């Protein structure tokens, strides 16, 4: 997967999701409890290989989404 942020501000999360939709990137979101309150995690994927996830991360960086990080699910 490509980690794309954990947002406490839901408007920021929705903005990120809209950008991913516009770029045709499959993603999912999950709500998590943090010491500072609930956050919405946004992740692209999952992808079959790390190379595929890295390719998507690099494409997103080229489109202005700078905070992507590849991790195993």
PQR file of N, CA, C, O and H, with PARSE charges and radii, in Angstrom:
ATOM      1  N   UNK A   1       0.844  -1.184   0.000 -0.4000 1.5000
ATOM      2  CA  UNK A   1       0.000   0.000   0.000 -0.0000 2.0000
ATOM      3  C   UNK A   1       0.883   1.239   0.000  0.5500 1.7000
ATOM      4  O   UNK A   1       2.072   1.180   0.312 -0.5500 1.4000
ATOM      5  N   UNK A   2       0.270   2.360  -0.358 -0.4000 1.5000
ATOM      6  CA  UNK A   2       0.951   3.644  -0.263 -0.0000 2.0000
ATOM      7  C   UNK A   2       0.227   4.452   0.805  0.5500 1.7000
ATOM      8  O   UNK A   2      -0.947   4.789   0.652 -0.5500 1.4000
ATOM      9  H   UNK A   2      -0.696   2.408  -0.612  0.4000 1.0000
ATOM     10  N   UNK A   3       0.935   4.759   1.885 -0.4000 1.5000
ATOM     11  CA  UNK A   3       0.364   5.550   2.970 -0.0000 2.0000
ATOM     12  C   UNK A   3       0.302   7.002   2.523  0.5500 1.7000
ATOM     13  O   UNK A   3       1.307   7.573   2.100 -0.5500 1.4000
ATOM     14  H   UNK A   3       1.889   4.485   2.009  0.4000 1.0000
ATOM     15  N   UNK A   4      -0.878   7.593   2.620 -0.4000 1.5000
ATOM     16  CA  UNK A   4      -1.063   8.954   2.106 -0.0000 2.0000
ATOM     17  C   UNK A   4      -1.536   9.938   3.161  0.5500 1.7000
ATOM     18  O   UNK A   4      -1.863  11.079   2.834 -0.5500 1.4000
ATOM     19  H   UNK A   4      -1.694   7.128   2.964  0.4000 1.0000
ATOM     20  N   UNK A   5      -1.580   9.526   4.404 -0.4000 1.5000
ATOM     21  CA  UNK A   5      -1.907  10.467   5.460 -0.0000 2.0000
ATOM     22  C   UNK A   5      -2.925   9.930   6.436  0.5500 1.7000
ATOM     23  O   UNK A   5      -3.711   9.033   6.130 -0.5500 1.4000
ATOM     24  H   UNK A   5      -1.314   8.599   4.670  0.4000 1.0000
ATOM     25  N   UNK A   6      -2.884  10.513   7.632 -0.4000 1.5000
ATOM     26  CA  UNK A   6      -3.878  10.258   8.672 -0.0000 2.0000
ATOM     27  C   UNK A   6      -4.402  11.632   9.070  0.5500 1.7000
ATOM     28  O   UNK A   6      -3.677  12.437   9.654 -0.5500 1.4000
ATOM     29  H   UNK A   6      -2.246  11.241   7.880  0.4000 1.0000
ATOM     30  N   UNK A   7      -5.645  11.889   8.755 -0.4000 1.5000
ATOM     31  CA  UNK A   7      -6.205  13.227   8.861 -0.0000 2.0000
ATOM     32  C   UNK A   7      -7.178  13.357  10.027  0.5500 1.7000
ATOM     33  O   UNK A   7      -8.109  12.562  10.158 -0.5500 1.4000
ATOM     34  H   UNK A   7      -6.234  11.236   8.280  0.4000 1.0000
ATOM     35  N   UNK A   8      -6.962  14.352  10.864 -0.4000 1.5000
ATOM     36  CA  UNK A   8      -7.934  14.650  11.914 -0.0000 2.0000
ATOM     37  C   UNK A   8      -8.995  15.608  11.375  0.5500 1.7000
ATOM     38  O   UNK A   8     -10.114  15.655  11.886 -0.5500 1.4000
ATOM     39  H   UNK A   8      -6.206  14.998  10.757  0.4000 1.0000
ATOM     40  N   UNK A   9      -8.644  16.360  10.355 -0.4000 1.5000
ATOM     41  CA  UNK A   9      -9.575  17.270   9.692 -0.0000 2.0000
ATOM     42  C   UNK A   9     -10.201  16.516   8.515  0.5500 1.7000
ATOM     43  O   UNK A   9      -9.520  16.226   7.530 -0.5500 1.4000
ATOM     44  H   UNK A   9      -7.735  16.322   9.940  0.4000 1.0000
ATOM     45  N   UNK A  10     -11.479  16.202   8.613 -0.4000 1.5000
ATOM     46  CA  UNK A  10     -12.139  15.399   7.590 -0.0000 2.0000
ATOM     47  C   UNK A  10     -12.178  16.102   6.229  0.5500 1.7000
ATOM     48  O   UNK A  10     -12.182  15.433   5.196 -0.5500 1.4000
ATOM     49  H   UNK A  10     -12.032  16.437   9.413  0.4000 1.0000
ATOM     50  N   UNK A  11     -12.205  17.428   6.213 -0.4000 1.5000
ATOM     51  CA  UNK A  11     -12.196  18.153   4.938 -0.0000 2.0000
ATOM     52  C   UNK A  11     -10.887  17.883   4.199  0.5500 1.7000
ATOM     53  O   UNK A  11     -10.883  17.740   2.977 -0.5500 1.4000
ATOM     54  H   UNK A  11     -12.202  17.972   7.052  0.4000 1.0000
ATOM     55  N   UNK A  12      -9.781  17.813   4.930 -0.4000 1.5000
ATOM     56  CA  UNK A  12      -8.489  17.516   4.303 -0.0000 2.0000
ATOM     57  C   UNK A  12      -8.466  16.087   3.760  0.5500 1.7000
ATOM     58  O   UNK A  12      -7.919  15.835   2.687 -0.5500 1.4000
ATOM     59  H   UNK A  12      -9.784  17.930   5.924  0.4000 1.0000
ATOM     60  N   UNK A  13      -9.062  15.156   4.506 -0.4000 1.5000
ATOM     61  CA  UNK A  13      -9.135  13.772   4.044 -0.0000 2.0000
ATOM     62  C   UNK A  13      -9.975  13.677   2.773  0.5500 1.7000
ATOM     63  O   UNK A  13      -9.595  12.993   1.823 -0.5500 1.4000
ATOM     64  H   UNK A  13      -9.507  15.362   5.378  0.4000 1.0000
ATOM     65  N   UNK A  14     -11.109  14.358   2.757 -0.4000 1.5000
ATOM     66  CA  UNK A  14     -11.982  14.335   1.569 -0.0000 2.0000
ATOM     67  C   UNK A  14     -11.281  14.964   0.366  0.5500 1.7000
ATOM     68  O   UNK A  14     -11.457  14.512  -0.765 -0.5500 1.4000
ATOM     69  H   UNK A  14     -11.418  14.914   3.529  0.4000 1.0000
ATOM     70  N   UNK A  15     -10.497  15.991   0.611 -0.4000 1.5000
ATOM     71  CA  UNK A  15      -9.745  16.637  -0.466 -0.0000 2.0000
ATOM     72  C   UNK A  15      -8.728  15.655  -1.061  0.5500 1.7000
ATOM     73  O   UNK A  15      -8.580  15.573  -2.280 -0.5500 1.4000
ATOM     74  H   UNK A  15     -10.354  16.358   1.530  0.4000 1.0000
ATOM     75  N   UNK A  16      -8.034  14.914  -0.198 -0.4000 1.5000
ATOM     76  CA  UNK A  16      -7.072  13.913  -0.670 -0.0000 2.0000
ATOM     77  C   UNK A  16      -7.782  12.815  -1.446  0.5500 1.7000
ATOM     78  O   UNK A  16      -7.298  12.391  -2.496 -0.5500 1.4000
ATOM     79  H   UNK A  16      -8.154  14.980   0.792  0.4000 1.0000
ATOM     80  N   UNK A  17      -8.920  12.348  -0.946 -0.4000 1.5000
ATOM     81  CA  UNK A  17      -9.680  11.314  -1.635 -0.0000 2.0000
ATOM     82  C   UNK A  17     -10.151  11.789  -3.006  0.5500 1.7000
ATOM     83  O   UNK A  17     -10.116  11.027  -3.972 -0.5500 1.4000
ATOM     84  H   UNK A  17      -9.313  12.693  -0.093  0.4000 1.0000
ATOM     85  N   UNK A  18     -10.588  13.035  -3.096 -0.4000 1.5000
ATOM     86  CA  UNK A  18     -11.040  13.589  -4.374 -0.0000 2.0000
ATOM     87  C   UNK A  18      -9.886  13.642  -5.374  0.5500 1.7000
ATOM     88  O   UNK A  18     -10.080  13.356  -6.555 -0.5500 1.4000
ATOM     89  H   UNK A  18     -10.617  13.655  -2.312  0.4000 1.0000
ATOM     90  N   UNK A  19      -8.697  14.001  -4.915 -0.4000 1.5000
ATOM     91  CA  UNK A  19      -7.515  14.049  -5.793 -0.0000 2.0000
ATOM     92  C   UNK A  19      -7.205  12.647  -6.318  0.5500 1.7000
ATOM     93  O   UNK A  19      -6.922  12.473  -7.503 -0.5500 1.4000
ATOM     94  H   UNK A  19      -8.539  14.233  -3.956  0.4000 1.0000
ATOM     95  N   UNK A  20      -7.257  11.653  -5.437 -0.4000 1.5000
ATOM     96  CA  UNK A  20      -6.986  10.278  -5.855 -0.0000 2.0000
ATOM     97  C   UNK A  20      -8.022   9.791  -6.859  0.5500 1.7000
ATOM     98  O   UNK A  20      -7.681   9.131  -7.840 -0.5500 1.4000
ATOM     99  H   UNK A  20      -7.487  11.794  -4.474  0.4000 1.0000
ATOM    100  N   UNK A  21      -9.280  10.117  -6.614 -0.4000 1.5000
ATOM    101  CA  UNK A  21     -10.341   9.739  -7.550 -0.0000 2.0000
ATOM    102  C   UNK A  21     -10.095  10.379  -8.912  0.5500 1.7000
ATOM    103  O   UNK A  21     -10.215   9.718  -9.943 -0.5500 1.4000
ATOM    104  H   UNK A  21      -9.557  10.654  -5.817  0.4000 1.0000
ATOM    105  N   UNK A  22      -9.752  11.665  -8.915 -0.4000 1.5000
ATOM    106  CA  UNK A  22      -9.498  12.375 -10.174 -0.0000 2.0000
ATOM    107  C   UNK A  22      -8.327  11.761 -10.941  0.5500 1.7000
ATOM    108  O   UNK A  22      -8.309  11.780 -12.172 -0.5500 1.4000
ATOM    109  H   UNK A  22      -9.655  12.202  -8.077  0.4000 1.0000
ATOM    110  N   UNK A  23      -7.352  11.219 -10.214 -0.4000 1.5000
ATOM    111  CA  UNK A  23      -6.181  10.610 -10.850 -0.0000 2.0000
ATOM    112  C   UNK A  23      -6.404   9.140 -11.204  0.5500 1.7000
ATOM    113  O   UNK A  23      -5.544   8.508 -11.817 -0.5500 1.4000
ATOM    114  H   UNK A  23      -7.366  11.204  -9.214  0.4000 1.0000
ATOM    115  N   UNK A  24      -7.564   8.598 -10.815 -0.4000 1.5000
ATOM    116  CA  UNK A  24      -7.875   7.202 -11.116 -0.0000 2.0000
ATOM    117  C   UNK A  24      -7.122   6.207 -10.251  0.5500 1.7000
ATOM    118  O   UNK A  24      -6.902   5.068 -10.663 -0.5500 1.4000
ATOM    119  H   UNK A  24      -8.262   9.112 -10.317  0.4000 1.0000
ATOM    120  N   UNK A  25      -6.723   6.625  -9.053 -0.4000 1.5000
ATOM    121  CA  UNK A  25      -5.970   5.762  -8.143 -0.0000 2.0000
ATOM    122  C   UNK A  25      -6.941   5.094  -7.175  0.5500 1.7000
ATOM    123  O   UNK A  25      -7.733   5.768  -6.516 -0.5500 1.4000
ATOM    124  H   UNK A  25      -6.902   7.551  -8.719  0.4000 1.0000
ATOM    125  N   UNK A  26      -6.875   3.756  -7.093 -0.4000 1.5000
ATOM    126  CA  UNK A  26      -7.736   3.066  -6.130 -0.0000 2.0000
ATOM    127  C   UNK A  26      -7.192   3.308  -4.728  0.5500 1.7000
ATOM    128  O   UNK A  26      -5.981   3.300  -4.506 -0.5500 1.4000
ATOM    129  H   UNK A  26      -6.232   3.209  -7.628  0.4000 1.0000
ATOM    130  N   UNK A  27      -8.105   3.523  -3.792 -0.4000 1.5000
ATOM    131  CA  UNK A  27      -7.693   3.816  -2.420 -0.0000 2.0000
ATOM    132  C   UNK A  27      -8.748   3.301  -1.459  0.5500 1.7000
ATOM    133  O   UNK A  27      -9.852   2.932  -1.860 -0.5500 1.4000
ATOM    134  H   UNK A  27      -9.088   3.529  -3.972  0.4000 1.0000
ATOM    135  N   UNK A  28      -8.391   3.284  -0.193 -0.4000 1.5000
ATOM    136  CA  UNK A  28      -9.356   2.974   0.856 -0.0000 2.0000
ATOM    137  C   UNK A  28      -9.035   3.846   2.060  0.5500 1.7000
ATOM    138  O   UNK A  28      -7.929   4.370   2.190 -0.5500 1.4000
ATOM    139  H   UNK A  28      -7.494   3.584   0.133  0.4000 1.0000
ATOM    140  N   UNK A  29     -10.001   3.989   2.921 -0.4000 1.5000
ATOM    141  CA  UNK A  29      -9.852   4.806   4.123 -0.0000 2.0000
ATOM    142  C   UNK A  29     -10.306   3.982   5.321  0.5500 1.7000
ATOM    143  O   UNK A  29     -11.164   3.107   5.210 -0.5500 1.4000
ATOM    144  H   UNK A  29     -10.900   3.563   2.816  0.4000 1.0000
ATOM    145  N   UNK A  30      -9.711   4.284   6.460 -0.4000 1.5000
ATOM    146  CA  UNK A  30     -10.124   3.622   7.696 -0.0000 2.0000
ATOM    147  C   UNK A  30      -9.984   4.602   8.847  0.5500 1.7000
ATOM    148  O   UNK A  30      -9.035   5.383   8.905 -0.5500 1.4000
ATOM    149  H   UNK A  30      -9.014   4.996   6.550  0.4000 1.0000
ATOM    150  N   UNK A  31     -10.939   4.548   9.758 -0.4000 1.5000
ATOM    151  CA  UNK A  31     -10.911   5.411  10.928 -0.0000 2.0000
ATOM    152  C   UNK A  31     -10.101   4.723  12.018  0.5500 1.7000
ATOM    153  O   UNK A  31     -10.291   3.537  12.288 -0.5500 1.4000
ATOM    154  H   UNK A  31     -11.710   3.913   9.711  0.4000 1.0000
ATOM    155  N   UNK A  32      -9.199   5.472  12.642 -0.4000 1.5000
ATOM    156  CA  UNK A  32      -8.384   4.944  13.733 -0.0000 2.0000
ATOM    157  C   UNK A  32      -8.455   5.895  14.920  0.5500 1.7000
ATOM    158  O   UNK A  32      -8.609   7.106  14.764 -0.5500 1.4000
ATOM    159  H   UNK A  32      -9.045   6.435  12.423  0.4000 1.0000
ATOM    160  N   UNK A  33      -8.340   5.315  16.104 -0.4000 1.5000
ATOM    161  CA  UNK A  33      -8.318   6.134  17.312 -0.0000 2.0000
ATOM    162  C   UNK A  33      -6.866   6.444  17.649  0.5500 1.7000
ATOM    163  O   UNK A  33      -6.023   5.548  17.696 -0.5500 1.4000
ATOM    164  H   UNK A  33      -8.215   4.331  16.231  0.4000 1.0000
ATOM    165  N   UNK A  34      -6.584   7.719  17.883 -0.4000 1.5000
ATOM    166  CA  UNK A  34      -5.249   8.171  18.262 -0.0000 2.0000
ATOM    167  C   UNK A  34      -5.369   8.925  19.583  0.5500 1.7000
ATOM    168  O   UNK A  34      -6.469   9.324  19.966 -0.5500 1.4000
ATOM    169  H   UNK A  34      -7.268   8.447  17.844  0.4000 1.0000
ATOM    170  N   UNK A  35      -4.261   9.123  20.279 -0.4000 1.5000
ATOM    171  CA  UNK A  35      -4.316   9.871  21.541 -0.0000 2.0000
ATOM    172  C   UNK A  35      -4.934  11.262  21.388  0.5500 1.7000
ATOM    173  O   UNK A  35      -5.511  11.800  22.333 -0.5500 1.4000
ATOM    174  H   UNK A  35      -3.368   8.799  19.968  0.4000 1.0000
ATOM    175  N   UNK A  36      -4.808  11.833  20.200 -0.4000 1.5000
ATOM    176  CA  UNK A  36      -5.347  13.175  19.952 -0.0000 2.0000
ATOM    177  C   UNK A  36      -6.754  13.154  19.371  0.5500 1.7000
ATOM    178  O   UNK A  36      -7.289  14.204  19.016 -0.5500 1.4000
ATOM    179  H   UNK A  36      -4.339  11.395  19.432  0.4000 1.0000
ATOM    180  N   UNK A  37      -7.365  11.963  19.268 -0.4000 1.5000
ATOM    181  CA  UNK A  37      -8.716  11.846  18.723 -0.0000 2.0000
ATOM    182  C   UNK A  37      -8.745  10.954  17.501  0.5500 1.7000
ATOM    183  O   UNK A  37      -7.725  10.381  17.117 -0.5500 1.4000
ATOM    184  H   UNK A  37      -6.930  11.110  19.556  0.4000 1.0000
ATOM    185  N   UNK A  38      -9.909  10.836  16.892 -0.4000 1.5000
ATOM    186  CA  UNK A  38     -10.044   9.985  15.708 -0.0000 2.0000
ATOM    187  C   UNK A  38      -9.372  10.620  14.502  0.5500 1.7000
ATOM    188  O   UNK A  38      -9.380  11.837  14.321 -0.5500 1.4000
ATOM    189  H   UNK A  38     -10.737  11.301  17.204  0.4000 1.0000
ATOM    190  N   UNK A  39      -8.786   9.744  13.679 -0.4000 1.5000
ATOM    191  CA  UNK A  39      -8.165  10.178  12.432 -0.0000 2.0000
ATOM    192  C   UNK A  39      -8.664   9.270  11.317  0.5500 1.7000
ATOM    193  O   UNK A  39      -9.056   8.127  11.551 -0.5500 1.4000
ATOM    194  H   UNK A  39      -8.779   8.755  13.826  0.4000 1.0000
ATOM    195  N   UNK A  40      -8.641   9.799  10.112 -0.4000 1.5000
ATOM    196  CA  UNK A  40      -9.013   9.018   8.941 -0.0000 2.0000
ATOM    197  C   UNK A  40      -7.749   8.751   8.137  0.5500 1.7000
ATOM    198  O   UNK A  40      -7.137   9.671   7.595 -0.5500 1.4000
ATOM    199  H   UNK A  40      -8.322  10.727   9.922  0.4000 1.0000
ATOM    200  N   UNK A  41      -7.363   7.475   8.066 -0.4000 1.5000
ATOM    201  CA  UNK A  41      -6.197   7.093   7.267 -0.0000 2.0000
ATOM    202  C   UNK A  41      -6.632   6.932   5.821  0.5500 1.7000
ATOM    203  O   UNK A  41      -7.689   6.370   5.531 -0.5500 1.4000
ATOM    204  H   UNK A  41      -7.860   6.727   8.507  0.4000 1.0000
ATOM    205  N   UNK A  42      -5.805   7.432   4.923 -0.4000 1.5000
ATOM    206  CA  UNK A  42      -6.057   7.274   3.492 -0.0000 2.0000
ATOM    207  C   UNK A  42      -4.858   6.537   2.911  0.5500 1.7000
ATOM    208  O   UNK A  42      -3.713   6.953   3.080 -0.5500 1.4000
ATOM    209  H   UNK A  42      -4.946   7.889   5.158  0.4000 1.0000
ATOM    210  N   UNK A  43      -5.143   5.432   2.222 -0.4000 1.5000
ATOM    211  CA  UNK A  43      -4.094   4.607   1.642 -0.0000 2.0000
ATOM    212  C   UNK A  43      -4.467   4.214   0.219  0.5500 1.7000
ATOM    213  O   UNK A  43      -5.621   3.893  -0.062 -0.5500 1.4000
ATOM    214  H   UNK A  43      -6.074   5.093   2.085  0.4000 1.0000
ATOM    215  N   UNK A  44      -3.499   4.241  -0.661 -0.4000 1.5000
ATOM    216  CA  UNK A  44      -3.708   3.764  -2.030 -0.0000 2.0000
ATOM    217  C   UNK A  44      -3.354   2.283  -2.064  0.5500 1.7000
ATOM    218  O   UNK A  44      -2.414   1.838  -1.405 -0.5500 1.4000
ATOM    219  H   UNK A  44      -2.561   4.502  -0.432  0.4000 1.0000
ATOM    220  N   UNK A  45      -4.120   1.533  -2.839 -0.4000 1.5000
ATOM    221  CA  UNK A  45      -3.816   0.122  -2.965 -0.0000 2.0000
ATOM    222  C   UNK A  45      -4.959  -0.732  -2.457  0.5500 1.7000
ATOM    223  O   UNK A  45      -6.100  -0.273  -2.397 -0.5500 1.4000
ATOM    224  H   UNK A  45      -4.884   1.894  -3.374  0.4000 1.0000
ATOM    225  N   UNK A  46      -4.673  -1.944  -2.098 -0.4000 1.5000
ATOM    226  CA  UNK A  46      -3.368  -2.594  -2.052 -0.0000 2.0000
ATOM    227  C   UNK A  46      -2.888  -3.006  -3.440  0.5500 1.7000
ATOM    228  O   UNK A  46      -3.679  -3.169  -4.369 -0.5500 1.4000
ATOM    229  H   UNK A  46      -3.747  -2.317  -2.147  0.4000 1.0000
ATOM    230  N   UNK A  47      -1.585  -3.168  -3.554 -0.4000 1.5000
ATOM    231  CA  UNK A  47      -0.945  -3.557  -4.808 -0.0000 2.0000
ATOM    232  C   UNK A  47      -0.293  -4.919  -4.638  0.5500 1.7000
ATOM    233  O   UNK A  47       0.086  -5.303  -3.531 -0.5500 1.4000
ATOM    234  H   UNK A  47      -0.942  -3.036  -2.799  0.4000 1.0000
ATOM    235  N   UNK A  48      -0.167  -5.640  -5.732 -0.4000 1.5000
ATOM    236  CA  UNK A  48       0.367  -7.003  -5.695 -0.0000 2.0000
ATOM    237  C   UNK A  48       1.858  -7.019  -5.363  0.5500 1.7000
ATOM    238  O   UNK A  48       2.344  -7.953  -4.726 -0.5500 1.4000
ATOM    239  H   UNK A  48      -0.475  -5.328  -6.630  0.4000 1.0000
ATOM    240  N   UNK A  49       2.583  -5.984  -5.794 -0.4000 1.5000
ATOM    241  CA  UNK A  49       4.028  -5.961  -5.553 -0.0000 2.0000
ATOM    242  C   UNK A  49       4.457  -4.603  -5.005  0.5500 1.7000
ATOM    243  O   UNK A  49       3.772  -3.597  -5.189 -0.5500 1.4000
ATOM    244  H   UNK A  49       2.188  -5.225  -6.312  0.4000 1.0000
ATOM    245  N   UNK A  50       5.587  -4.598  -4.339 -0.4000 1.5000
ATOM    246  CA  UNK A  50       6.160  -3.354  -3.837 -0.0000 2.0000
ATOM    247  C   UNK A  50       6.501  -2.420  -5.013  0.5500 1.7000
ATOM    248  O   UNK A  50       6.328  -1.205  -4.918 -0.5500 1.4000
ATOM    249  H   UNK A  50       6.143  -5.415  -4.190  0.4000 1.0000
ATOM    250  N   UNK A  51       6.982  -2.997  -6.106 -0.4000 1.5000
ATOM    251  CA  UNK A  51       7.331  -2.193  -7.281 -0.0000 2.0000
ATOM    252  C   UNK A  51       6.126  -1.447  -7.828  0.5500 1.7000
ATOM    253  O   UNK A  51       6.241  -0.288  -8.227 -0.5500 1.4000
ATOM    254  H   UNK A  51       7.123  -3.984  -6.183  0.4000 1.0000
ATOM    255  N   UNK A  52       4.981  -2.095  -7.850 -0.4000 1.5000
ATOM    256  CA  UNK A  52       3.762  -1.438  -8.323 -0.0000 2.0000
ATOM    257  C   UNK A  52       3.376  -0.291  -7.386  0.5500 1.7000
ATOM    258  O   UNK A  52       2.992   0.785  -7.845 -0.5500 1.4000
ATOM    259  H   UNK A  52       4.888  -3.036  -7.526  0.4000 1.0000
ATOM    260  N   UNK A  53       3.477  -0.519  -6.086 -0.4000 1.5000
ATOM    261  CA  UNK A  53       3.179   0.537  -5.114 -0.0000 2.0000
ATOM    262  C   UNK A  53       4.146   1.703  -5.264  0.5500 1.7000
ATOM    263  O   UNK A  53       3.738   2.861  -5.179 -0.5500 1.4000
ATOM    264  H   UNK A  53       3.790  -1.393  -5.714  0.4000 1.0000
ATOM    265  N   UNK A  54       5.421   1.408  -5.487 -0.4000 1.5000
ATOM    266  CA  UNK A  54       6.413   2.475  -5.682 -0.0000 2.0000
ATOM    267  C   UNK A  54       6.131   3.269  -6.950  0.5500 1.7000
ATOM    268  O   UNK A  54       6.322   4.484  -6.980 -0.5500 1.4000
ATOM    269  H   UNK A  54       5.752   0.467  -5.556  0.4000 1.0000
ATOM    270  N   UNK A  55       5.677   2.588  -7.994 -0.4000 1.5000
ATOM    271  CA  UNK A  55       5.340   3.274  -9.245 -0.0000 2.0000
ATOM    272  C   UNK A  55       4.191   4.251  -9.019  0.5500 1.7000
ATOM    273  O   UNK A  55       4.224   5.382  -9.504 -0.5500 1.4000
ATOM    274  H   UNK A  55       5.522   1.601  -7.970  0.4000 1.0000
ATOM    275  N   UNK A  56       3.173   3.807  -8.276 -0.4000 1.5000
ATOM    276  CA  UNK A  56       2.033   4.676  -7.980 -0.0000 2.0000
ATOM    277  C   UNK A  56       2.484   5.844  -7.098  0.5500 1.7000
ATOM    278  O   UNK A  56       2.093   6.986  -7.341 -0.5500 1.4000
ATOM    279  H   UNK A  56       3.146   2.888  -7.882  0.4000 1.0000
ATOM    280  N   UNK A  57       3.297   5.571  -6.087 -0.4000 1.5000
ATOM    281  CA  UNK A  57       3.817   6.640  -5.222 -0.0000 2.0000
ATOM    282  C   UNK A  57       4.571   7.686  -6.045  0.5500 1.7000
ATOM    283  O   UNK A  57       4.390   8.887  -5.847 -0.5500 1.4000
ATOM    284  H   UNK A  57       3.615   4.643  -5.890  0.4000 1.0000
ATOM    285  N   UNK A  58       5.414   7.225  -6.964 -0.4000 1.5000
ATOM    286  CA  UNK A  58       6.184   8.149  -7.796 -0.0000 2.0000
ATOM    287  C   UNK A  58       5.277   8.965  -8.709  0.5500 1.7000
ATOM    288  O   UNK A  58       5.512  10.156  -8.911 -0.5500 1.4000
ATOM    289  H   UNK A  58       5.562   6.249  -7.125  0.4000 1.0000
ATOM    290  N   UNK A  59       4.240   8.332  -9.265 -0.4000 1.5000
ATOM    291  CA  UNK A  59       3.284   9.044 -10.105 -0.0000 2.0000
ATOM    292  C   UNK A  59       2.568  10.120  -9.284  0.5500 1.7000
ATOM    293  O   UNK A  59       2.384  11.246  -9.747 -0.5500 1.4000
ATOM    294  H   UNK A  59       4.049   7.364  -9.102  0.4000 1.0000
ATOM    295  N   UNK A  60       2.166   9.760  -8.059 -0.4000 1.5000
ATOM    296  CA  UNK A  60       1.477  10.723  -7.193 -0.0000 2.0000
ATOM    297  C   UNK A  60       2.386  11.901  -6.857  0.5500 1.7000
ATOM    298  O   UNK A  60       1.934  13.046  -6.838 -0.5500 1.4000
ATOM    299  H   UNK A  60       2.316   8.845  -7.683  0.4000 1.0000
ATOM    300  N   UNK A  61       3.657  11.631  -6.595 -0.4000 1.5000
ATOM    301  CA  UNK A  61       4.601  12.722  -6.317 -0.0000 2.0000
ATOM    302  C   UNK A  61       4.687  13.667  -7.508  0.5500 1.7000
ATOM    303  O   UNK A  61       4.765  14.884  -7.341 -0.5500 1.4000
ATOM    304  H   UNK A  61       4.024  10.701  -6.611  0.4000 1.0000
ATOM    305  N   UNK A  62       4.673  13.100  -8.712 -0.4000 1.5000
ATOM    306  CA  UNK A  62       4.701  13.916  -9.918 -0.0000 2.0000
ATOM    307  C   UNK A  62       3.445  14.756 -10.097  0.5500 1.7000
ATOM    308  O   UNK A  62       3.458  15.761 -10.808 -0.5500 1.4000
ATOM    309  H   UNK A  62       4.610  12.111  -8.848  0.4000 1.0000
ATOM    310  N   UNK A  63       2.364  14.343  -9.452 -0.4000 1.5000
ATOM    311  CA  UNK A  63       1.087  15.067  -9.538 -0.0000 2.0000
ATOM    312  C   UNK A  63       0.837  15.934  -8.311  0.5500 1.7000
ATOM    313  O   UNK A  63      -0.263  16.458  -8.134 -0.5500 1.4000
ATOM    314  H   UNK A  63       2.354  13.526  -8.875  0.4000 1.0000
ATOM    315  N   UNK A  64       1.868  16.092  -7.451 -0.4000 1.5000
ATOM    316  CA  UNK A  64       1.738  17.010  -6.323 -0.0000 2.0000
ATOM    317  C   UNK A  64       1.380  16.404  -4.983  0.5500 1.7000
ATOM    318  O   UNK A  64       1.211  17.127  -4.002 -0.5500 1.4000
ATOM    319  H   UNK A  64       2.761  15.667  -7.595  0.4000 1.0000
ATOM    320  N   UNK A  65       1.261  15.072  -4.925 -0.4000 1.5000
ATOM    321  CA  UNK A  65       0.969  14.413  -3.644 -0.0000 2.0000
ATOM    322  C   UNK A  65       2.311  13.953  -3.083  0.5500 1.7000
ATOM    323  O   UNK A  65       2.773  12.854  -3.392 -0.5500 1.4000
ATOM    324  H   UNK A  65       1.398  14.484  -5.722  0.4000 1.0000
ATOM    325  N   UNK A  66       2.935  14.794  -2.258 -0.4000 1.5000
ATOM    326  CA  UNK A  66       4.313  14.574  -1.849 -0.0000 2.0000
ATOM    327  C   UNK A  66       4.507  13.641  -0.664  0.5500 1.7000
ATOM    328  O   UNK A  66       5.625  13.174  -0.444 -0.5500 1.4000
ATOM    329  H   UNK A  66       2.560  15.686  -2.007  0.4000 1.0000
ATOM    330  N   UNK A  67       3.472  13.351   0.102 -0.4000 1.5000
ATOM    331  CA  UNK A  67       3.677  12.639   1.358 -0.0000 2.0000
ATOM    332  C   UNK A  67       3.410  11.141   1.296  0.5500 1.7000
ATOM    333  O   UNK A  67       3.113  10.542   2.330 -0.5500 1.4000
ATOM    334  H   UNK A  67       2.564  13.730  -0.077  0.4000 1.0000
ATOM    335  N   UNK A  68       3.504  10.509   0.125 -0.4000 1.5000
ATOM    336  CA  UNK A  68       3.277   9.082   0.019 -0.0000 2.0000
ATOM    337  C   UNK A  68       4.470   8.261   0.487  0.5500 1.7000
ATOM    338  O   UNK A  68       5.622   8.633   0.261 -0.5500 1.4000
ATOM    339  H   UNK A  68       3.746  10.996  -0.715  0.4000 1.0000
ATOM    340  N   UNK A  69       4.180   7.126   1.150 -0.4000 1.5000
ATOM    341  CA  UNK A  69       5.213   6.232   1.625 -0.0000 2.0000
ATOM    342  C   UNK A  69       4.726   4.804   1.435  0.5500 1.7000
ATOM    343  O   UNK A  69       3.595   4.481   1.798 -0.5500 1.4000
ATOM    344  H   UNK A  69       3.245   6.823   1.334  0.4000 1.0000
ATOM    345  N   UNK A  70       5.572   3.944   0.866 -0.4000 1.5000
ATOM    346  CA  UNK A  70       5.192   2.555   0.616 -0.0000 2.0000
ATOM    347  C   UNK A  70       5.400   1.739   1.884  0.5500 1.7000
ATOM    348  O   UNK A  70       6.424   1.862   2.557 -0.5500 1.4000
ATOM    349  H   UNK A  70       6.491   4.207   0.571  0.4000 1.0000
ATOM    350  N   UNK A  71       4.413   0.902   2.201 -0.4000 1.5000
ATOM    351  CA  UNK A  71       4.501   0.005   3.353 -0.0000 2.0000
ATOM    352  C   UNK A  71       3.759  -1.280   3.034  0.5500 1.7000
ATOM    353  O   UNK A  71       2.911  -1.312   2.142 -0.5500 1.4000
ATOM    354  H   UNK A  71       3.581   0.802   1.654  0.4000 1.0000
ATOM    355  N   UNK A  72       4.080  -2.335   3.764 -0.4000 1.5000
ATOM    356  CA  UNK A  72       3.343  -3.580   3.605 -0.0000 2.0000
ATOM    357  C   UNK A  72       2.093  -3.538   4.446  0.5500 1.7000
ATOM    358  O   UNK A  72       2.094  -3.022   5.564 -0.5500 1.4000
ATOM    359  H   UNK A  72       4.769  -2.309   4.488  0.4000 1.0000
ATOM    360  N   UNK A  73       1.031  -4.083   3.903 -0.4000 1.5000
ATOM    361  CA  UNK A  73      -0.256  -4.066   4.614 -0.0000 2.0000
ATOM    362  C   UNK A  73      -0.259  -5.079   5.725  0.5500 1.7000
ATOM    363  O   UNK A  73      -1.254  -5.212   6.436 -0.5500 1.4000
ATOM    364  H   UNK A  73       1.030  -4.503   2.995  0.4000 1.0000
TER
END
